[in-house]
Amino acid sequence: MKKILITNDDGIAAPGIKALTEVMHELGYIYIIAPDSAQSGMGHAITINSTLELKHIPGFLGTNNAYSCSGTPVDCVKMGIHEVMKEKPDLCVSGVNHGSNSSINVIYSGTMSAAVEGGIEGVPSIGFSLCDYSWDANFENIKPYIKKIVLEVLEKGLPDGVILNVNFPKSETIKGIKICRQAKAAWEEEFDKRISPTGKEYYWLTGKFVNHDHGEDTDEWALANNYISIVPVHFDLTAYHAIQQLNSWDL
């Protein structure tokens, strides 16, 4: 039986991880190691300046292999593989995130960073996200697609170093699945400066997401047109196309 490690960044109590676990129960022997509180936007952060706590939660979501971790999503994967399982799982799945992780959001996402950490460990890994930030989001209609994608990965594997970033549109009528590239989009950000009752200045990060990419092969296009987007990503950040140019410099 396949061993599957499950994590997320919304916290172990989030409905999204419950939905993902319900599907994984059908496909293998599961281990859950997830943050004990919300860790959205943590990216690939790890805990190095404080201790980590791991709490066993027997029977949680139908397994005796469930743990909450005081650290980040990446900490959870590291702890899951090296401390709880003490071996590499056959698959690592992260999510289902409450909210989109398409385009540039993959950089900031704790959900995707957990999946990337699985890939770094040599484990086939997938991050799942639903474009609905509501805590009461409906995950039922995406469960068959989660199962279909996971079965394909378990059967056929993934290229070395490749992780799947899967995003589901907020739609009751999903048209299908598109293999996409990451759209060239970004956050146009600003800081809302305020004054506390004690007279101290503080800031709220605000902004809007702007898609500058009009290609019909992107994740943003797929999601806007009610398709599931799958973007293969990797953790090798080398800009290979720039090496020749840099070698022409007088260094």
Contacts in CASP RR format, 6 or more apart in sequence:
PFRMAT RR
TARGET T0000
AUTHOR 0000-0000-0000
METHOD contacts of the structure
MODEL  1
MKKILITNDDGIAAPGIKALTEVMHELGYIYIIAPDSAQSGMGHAITINS
TLELKHIPGFLGTNNAYSCSGTPVDCVKMGIHEVMKEKPDLCVSGVNHGS
NSSINVIYSGTMSAAVEGGIEGVPSIGFSLCDYSWDANFENIKPYIKKIV
LEVLEKGLPDGVILNVNFPKSETIKGIKICRQAKAAWEEEFDKRISPTGK
EYYWLTGKFVNHDHGEDTDEWALANNYISIVPVHFDLTAYHAIQQLNSWD
L
1 28 0 8 1.000
1 29 0 8 1.000
2 27 0 8 1.000
2 28 0 8 1.000
2 29 0 8 1.000
2 90 0 8 1.000
2 91 0 8 1.000
2 154 0 8 1.000
3 28 0 8 1.000
3 29 0 8 1.000
3 30 0 8 1.000
3 31 0 8 1.000
3 85 0 8 1.000
3 87 0 8 1.000
3 89 0 8 1.000
3 90 0 8 1.000
3 91 0 8 1.000
4 24 0 8 1.000
4 27 0 8 1.000
4 28 0 8 1.000
4 29 0 8 1.000
4 30 0 8 1.000
4 31 0 8 1.000
4 89 0 8 1.000
4 90 0 8 1.000
4 91 0 8 1.000
4 92 0 8 1.000
4 93 0 8 1.000
5 30 0 8 1.000
5 31 0 8 1.000
5 33 0 8 1.000
5 77 0 8 1.000
5 80 0 8 1.000
5 81 0 8 1.000
5 85 0 8 1.000
5 89 0 8 1.000
5 91 0 8 1.000
5 92 0 8 1.000
5 93 0 8 1.000
5 118 0 8 1.000
5 123 0 8 1.000
6 17 0 8 1.000
6 20 0 8 1.000
6 21 0 8 1.000
6 24 0 8 1.000
6 30 0 8 1.000
6 31 0 8 1.000
6 32 0 8 1.000
6 33 0 8 1.000
6 34 0 8 1.000
6 92 0 8 1.000
6 93 0 8 1.000
6 94 0 8 1.000
6 95 0 8 1.000
7 17 0 8 1.000
7 32 0 8 1.000
7 33 0 8 1.000
7 34 0 8 1.000
7 35 0 8 1.000
7 73 0 8 1.000
7 76 0 8 1.000
7 77 0 8 1.000
7 92 0 8 1.000
7 93 0 8 1.000
7 94 0 8 1.000
7 95 0 8 1.000
7 114 0 8 1.000
8 14 0 8 1.000
8 16 0 8 1.000
8 17 0 8 1.000
8 20 0 8 1.000
8 34 0 8 1.000
8 35 0 8 1.000
8 73 0 8 1.000
8 94 0 8 1.000
8 95 0 8 1.000
8 96 0 8 1.000
8 97 0 8 1.000
8 111 0 8 1.000
8 114 0 8 1.000
9 35 0 8 1.000
9 38 0 8 1.000
9 39 0 8 1.000
9 40 0 8 1.000
9 41 0 8 1.000
9 42 0 8 1.000
9 72 0 8 1.000
9 73 0 8 1.000
9 94 0 8 1.000
9 95 0 8 1.000
9 97 0 8 1.000
9 109 0 8 1.000
9 110 0 8 1.000
9 111 0 8 1.000
9 113 0 8 1.000
9 114 0 8 1.000
10 16 0 8 1.000
10 17 0 8 1.000
10 38 0 8 1.000
10 39 0 8 1.000
10 40 0 8 1.000
10 95 0 8 1.000
10 97 0 8 1.000
10 98 0 8 1.000
10 111 0 8 1.000
11 17 0 8 1.000
11 34 0 8 1.000
11 35 0 8 1.000
11 36 0 8 1.000
11 37 0 8 1.000
11 38 0 8 1.000
11 39 0 8 1.000
11 68 0 8 1.000
12 32 0 8 1.000
12 34 0 8 1.000
12 35 0 8 1.000
12 36 0 8 1.000
12 57 0 8 1.000
12 60 0 8 1.000
12 66 0 8 1.000
12 68 0 8 1.000
14 38 0 8 1.000
14 98 0 8 1.000
14 135 0 8 1.000
15 98 0 8 1.000
15 135 0 8 1.000
15 136 0 8 1.000
15 137 0 8 1.000
15 139 0 8 1.000
16 95 0 8 1.000
16 96 0 8 1.000
16 97 0 8 1.000
16 98 0 8 1.000
16 130 0 8 1.000
16 137 0 8 1.000
16 139 0 8 1.000
17 32 0 8 1.000
17 34 0 8 1.000
17 61 0 8 1.000
17 95 0 8 1.000
17 96 0 8 1.000
18 61 0 8 1.000
19 96 0 8 1.000
19 139 0 8 1.000
19 140 0 8 1.000
19 142 0 8 1.000
19 143 0 8 1.000
19 146 0 8 1.000
20 93 0 8 1.000
20 95 0 8 1.000
20 96 0 8 1.000
20 128 0 8 1.000
20 146 0 8 1.000
21 30 0 8 1.000
21 32 0 8 1.000
21 61 0 8 1.000
21 62 0 8 1.000
21 63 0 8 1.000
22 61 0 8 1.000
22 143 0 8 1.000
23 143 0 8 1.000
23 146 0 8 1.000
23 147 0 8 1.000
23 150 0 8 1.000
24 30 0 8 1.000
24 93 0 8 1.000
24 150 0 8 1.000
25 62 0 8 1.000
25 63 0 8 1.000
26 147 0 8 1.000
27 147 0 8 1.000
27 150 0 8 1.000
27 151 0 8 1.000
27 154 0 8 1.000
29 65 0 8 1.000
30 63 0 8 1.000
30 65 0 8 1.000
31 63 0 8 1.000
31 65 0 8 1.000
31 66 0 8 1.000
31 80 0 8 1.000
31 84 0 8 1.000
31 85 0 8 1.000
31 89 0 8 1.000
32 60 0 8 1.000
32 61 0 8 1.000
32 63 0 8 1.000
32 65 0 8 1.000
32 66 0 8 1.000
32 67 0 8 1.000
33 54 0 8 1.000
33 66 0 8 1.000
33 67 0 8 1.000
33 68 0 8 1.000
33 69 0 8 1.000
33 76 0 8 1.000
33 77 0 8 1.000
33 79 0 8 1.000
33 80 0 8 1.000
33 84 0 8 1.000
34 67 0 8 1.000
34 68 0 8 1.000
34 69 0 8 1.000
34 73 0 8 1.000
34 76 0 8 1.000
35 68 0 8 1.000
35 69 0 8 1.000
35 70 0 8 1.000
35 71 0 8 1.000
35 72 0 8 1.000
35 73 0 8 1.000
35 75 0 8 1.000
35 76 0 8 1.000
36 53 0 8 1.000
36 55 0 8 1.000
36 68 0 8 1.000
36 69 0 8 1.000
36 70 0 8 1.000
36 71 0 8 1.000
39 71 0 8 1.000
39 72 0 8 1.000
39 73 0 8 1.000
39 110 0 8 1.000
40 97 0 8 1.000
40 109 0 8 1.000
40 110 0 8 1.000
41 108 0 8 1.000
41 109 0 8 1.000
41 110 0 8 1.000
42 72 0 8 1.000
42 73 0 8 1.000
42 74 0 8 1.000
42 110 0 8 1.000
42 113 0 8 1.000
43 72 0 8 1.000
43 73 0 8 1.000
43 74 0 8 1.000
43 107 0 8 1.000
43 108 0 8 1.000
43 109 0 8 1.000
43 110 0 8 1.000
43 112 0 8 1.000
43 113 0 8 1.000
44 74 0 8 1.000
44 110 0 8 1.000
44 113 0 8 1.000
44 116 0 8 1.000
44 117 0 8 1.000
45 72 0 8 1.000
45 74 0 8 1.000
45 113 0 8 1.000
46 72 0 8 1.000
46 74 0 8 1.000
46 75 0 8 1.000
46 78 0 8 1.000
47 70 0 8 1.000
47 71 0 8 1.000
47 72 0 8 1.000
47 75 0 8 1.000
51 70 0 8 1.000
52 69 0 8 1.000
52 70 0 8 1.000
52 71 0 8 1.000
52 75 0 8 1.000
52 79 0 8 1.000
53 69 0 8 1.000
53 70 0 8 1.000
54 67 0 8 1.000
54 68 0 8 1.000
54 69 0 8 1.000
54 70 0 8 1.000
54 79 0 8 1.000
54 83 0 8 1.000
54 84 0 8 1.000
55 67 0 8 1.000
55 68 0 8 1.000
55 69 0 8 1.000
56 66 0 8 1.000
56 67 0 8 1.000
57 66 0 8 1.000
57 67 0 8 1.000
57 68 0 8 1.000
58 64 0 8 1.000
58 66 0 8 1.000
59 66 0 8 1.000
60 66 0 8 1.000
65 84 0 8 1.000
67 79 0 8 1.000
67 80 0 8 1.000
67 84 0 8 1.000
69 75 0 8 1.000
69 76 0 8 1.000
69 79 0 8 1.000
72 110 0 8 1.000
72 113 0 8 1.000
73 94 0 8 1.000
73 110 0 8 1.000
73 111 0 8 1.000
73 113 0 8 1.000
73 114 0 8 1.000
73 117 0 8 1.000
74 110 0 8 1.000
74 113 0 8 1.000
74 114 0 8 1.000
74 117 0 8 1.000
76 114 0 8 1.000
77 92 0 8 1.000
77 114 0 8 1.000
77 117 0 8 1.000
77 118 0 8 1.000
77 121 0 8 1.000
78 117 0 8 1.000
81 87 0 8 1.000
81 88 0 8 1.000
81 89 0 8 1.000
81 118 0 8 1.000
81 121 0 8 1.000
81 123 0 8 1.000
88 121 0 8 1.000
88 122 0 8 1.000
88 123 0 8 1.000
89 123 0 8 1.000
90 123 0 8 1.000
90 124 0 8 1.000
90 154 0 8 1.000
91 123 0 8 1.000
91 124 0 8 1.000
91 125 0 8 1.000
91 126 0 8 1.000
91 150 0 8 1.000
91 153 0 8 1.000
91 154 0 8 1.000
92 114 0 8 1.000
92 115 0 8 1.000
92 117 0 8 1.000
92 118 0 8 1.000
92 119 0 8 1.000
92 121 0 8 1.000
92 123 0 8 1.000
92 124 0 8 1.000
92 125 0 8 1.000
92 126 0 8 1.000
93 115 0 8 1.000
93 125 0 8 1.000
93 126 0 8 1.000
93 127 0 8 1.000
93 128 0 8 1.000
93 150 0 8 1.000
94 110 0 8 1.000
94 111 0 8 1.000
94 112 0 8 1.000
94 114 0 8 1.000
94 115 0 8 1.000
94 125 0 8 1.000
94 126 0 8 1.000
94 127 0 8 1.000
94 128 0 8 1.000
95 111 0 8 1.000
95 127 0 8 1.000
95 128 0 8 1.000
95 129 0 8 1.000
96 128 0 8 1.000
96 129 0 8 1.000
96 130 0 8 1.000
96 139 0 8 1.000
96 142 0 8 1.000
96 146 0 8 1.000
96 168 0 8 1.000
97 109 0 8 1.000
97 111 0 8 1.000
97 127 0 8 1.000
97 128 0 8 1.000
97 129 0 8 1.000
97 130 0 8 1.000
98 130 0 8 1.000
98 132 0 8 1.000
98 133 0 8 1.000
98 134 0 8 1.000
98 135 0 8 1.000
98 137 0 8 1.000
99 129 0 8 1.000
99 130 0 8 1.000
99 131 0 8 1.000
99 132 0 8 1.000
99 133 0 8 1.000
100 129 0 8 1.000
100 131 0 8 1.000
100 167 0 8 1.000
100 223 0 8 1.000
101 109 0 8 1.000
101 111 0 8 1.000
101 112 0 8 1.000
101 127 0 8 1.000
101 129 0 8 1.000
101 165 0 8 1.000
101 167 0 8 1.000
102 129 0 8 1.000
102 131 0 8 1.000
102 165 0 8 1.000
102 167 0 8 1.000
102 182 0 8 1.000
102 183 0 8 1.000
102 185 0 8 1.000
102 219 0 8 1.000
102 220 0 8 1.000
102 223 0 8 1.000
102 229 0 8 1.000
102 231 0 8 1.000
103 182 0 8 1.000
103 183 0 8 1.000
103 184 0 8 1.000
103 185 0 8 1.000
103 186 0 8 1.000
103 209 0 8 1.000
103 211 0 8 1.000
103 213 0 8 1.000
103 218 0 8 1.000
103 219 0 8 1.000
103 220 0 8 1.000
104 182 0 8 1.000
104 185 0 8 1.000
104 186 0 8 1.000
104 187 0 8 1.000
105 209 0 8 1.000
106 112 0 8 1.000
106 165 0 8 1.000
106 182 0 8 1.000
106 231 0 8 1.000
106 233 0 8 1.000
109 129 0 8 1.000
111 127 0 8 1.000
111 128 0 8 1.000
111 129 0 8 1.000
112 127 0 8 1.000
112 129 0 8 1.000
112 163 0 8 1.000
112 165 0 8 1.000
112 233 0 8 1.000
114 127 0 8 1.000
115 125 0 8 1.000
115 126 0 8 1.000
115 127 0 8 1.000
115 163 0 8 1.000
115 164 0 8 1.000
115 165 0 8 1.000
116 125 0 8 1.000
116 163 0 8 1.000
116 233 0 8 1.000
116 235 0 8 1.000
117 125 0 8 1.000
118 125 0 8 1.000
118 163 0 8 1.000
119 125 0 8 1.000
119 161 0 8 1.000
119 163 0 8 1.000
119 235 0 8 1.000
120 235 0 8 1.000
122 161 0 8 1.000
124 153 0 8 1.000
124 154 0 8 1.000
124 157 0 8 1.000
124 158 0 8 1.000
125 158 0 8 1.000
125 163 0 8 1.000
125 164 0 8 1.000
126 149 0 8 1.000
126 150 0 8 1.000
126 153 0 8 1.000
126 163 0 8 1.000
126 164 0 8 1.000
126 166 0 8 1.000
127 163 0 8 1.000
127 164 0 8 1.000
127 165 0 8 1.000
127 166 0 8 1.000
128 146 0 8 1.000
128 166 0 8 1.000
128 168 0 8 1.000
129 165 0 8 1.000
129 166 0 8 1.000
129 167 0 8 1.000
129 168 0 8 1.000
130 137 0 8 1.000
130 139 0 8 1.000
130 142 0 8 1.000
130 167 0 8 1.000
130 168 0 8 1.000
130 170 0 8 1.000
131 167 0 8 1.000
131 168 0 8 1.000
131 169 0 8 1.000
131 170 0 8 1.000
131 223 0 8 1.000
132 138 0 8 1.000
132 170 0 8 1.000
137 170 0 8 1.000
138 172 0 8 1.000
141 172 0 8 1.000
141 174 0 8 1.000
142 168 0 8 1.000
142 174 0 8 1.000
142 228 0 8 1.000
145 168 0 8 1.000
145 174 0 8 1.000
145 176 0 8 1.000
145 177 0 8 1.000
145 228 0 8 1.000
146 166 0 8 1.000
149 164 0 8 1.000
149 166 0 8 1.000
149 177 0 8 1.000
149 230 0 8 1.000
153 164 0 8 1.000
158 164 0 8 1.000
158 232 0 8 1.000
159 232 0 8 1.000
161 234 0 8 1.000
161 235 0 8 1.000
161 236 0 8 1.000
162 232 0 8 1.000
162 233 0 8 1.000
162 234 0 8 1.000
163 232 0 8 1.000
163 233 0 8 1.000
163 234 0 8 1.000
163 235 0 8 1.000
164 230 0 8 1.000
164 231 0 8 1.000
164 232 0 8 1.000
164 233 0 8 1.000
165 182 0 8 1.000
165 219 0 8 1.000
165 229 0 8 1.000
165 230 0 8 1.000
165 231 0 8 1.000
165 232 0 8 1.000
165 233 0 8 1.000
166 228 0 8 1.000
166 229 0 8 1.000
166 230 0 8 1.000
167 219 0 8 1.000
167 223 0 8 1.000
167 228 0 8 1.000
167 229 0 8 1.000
167 231 0 8 1.000
168 174 0 8 1.000
168 228 0 8 1.000
169 222 0 8 1.000
169 223 0 8 1.000
169 224 0 8 1.000
169 226 0 8 1.000
169 227 0 8 1.000
169 228 0 8 1.000
171 226 0 8 1.000
173 226 0 8 1.000
174 226 0 8 1.000
174 227 0 8 1.000
174 228 0 8 1.000
175 225 0 8 1.000
175 226 0 8 1.000
175 227 0 8 1.000
176 227 0 8 1.000
176 228 0 8 1.000
177 227 0 8 1.000
177 228 0 8 1.000
177 230 0 8 1.000
178 222 0 8 1.000
178 227 0 8 1.000
178 228 0 8 1.000
178 229 0 8 1.000
178 230 0 8 1.000
179 230 0 8 1.000
179 231 0 8 1.000
179 232 0 8 1.000
180 217 0 8 1.000
180 218 0 8 1.000
180 219 0 8 1.000
180 221 0 8 1.000
180 222 0 8 1.000
180 229 0 8 1.000
180 230 0 8 1.000
180 231 0 8 1.000
181 217 0 8 1.000
181 218 0 8 1.000
181 219 0 8 1.000
181 231 0 8 1.000
182 218 0 8 1.000
182 219 0 8 1.000
182 231 0 8 1.000
182 233 0 8 1.000
183 211 0 8 1.000
183 213 0 8 1.000
183 215 0 8 1.000
183 218 0 8 1.000
183 219 0 8 1.000
183 220 0 8 1.000
183 221 0 8 1.000
184 211 0 8 1.000
184 212 0 8 1.000
184 213 0 8 1.000
184 218 0 8 1.000
185 209 0 8 1.000
185 210 0 8 1.000
185 211 0 8 1.000
185 212 0 8 1.000
185 213 0 8 1.000
185 220 0 8 1.000
186 209 0 8 1.000
186 210 0 8 1.000
186 212 0 8 1.000
187 207 0 8 1.000
187 208 0 8 1.000
187 209 0 8 1.000
187 210 0 8 1.000
188 207 0 8 1.000
188 208 0 8 1.000
188 209 0 8 1.000
188 210 0 8 1.000
189 205 0 8 1.000
189 206 0 8 1.000
189 207 0 8 1.000
190 206 0 8 1.000
190 207 0 8 1.000
191 203 0 8 1.000
191 204 0 8 1.000
191 205 0 8 1.000
191 206 0 8 1.000
192 203 0 8 1.000
192 204 0 8 1.000
192 205 0 8 1.000
192 206 0 8 1.000
193 201 0 8 1.000
193 202 0 8 1.000
193 203 0 8 1.000
194 201 0 8 1.000
194 202 0 8 1.000
194 203 0 8 1.000
194 204 0 8 1.000
195 201 0 8 1.000
195 202 0 8 1.000
196 202 0 8 1.000
211 220 0 8 1.000
213 220 0 8 1.000
213 221 0 8 1.000
215 221 0 8 1.000
218 229 0 8 1.000
219 229 0 8 1.000
219 231 0 8 1.000
220 229 0 8 1.000
222 228 0 8 1.000
222 229 0 8 1.000
223 229 0 8 1.000
END
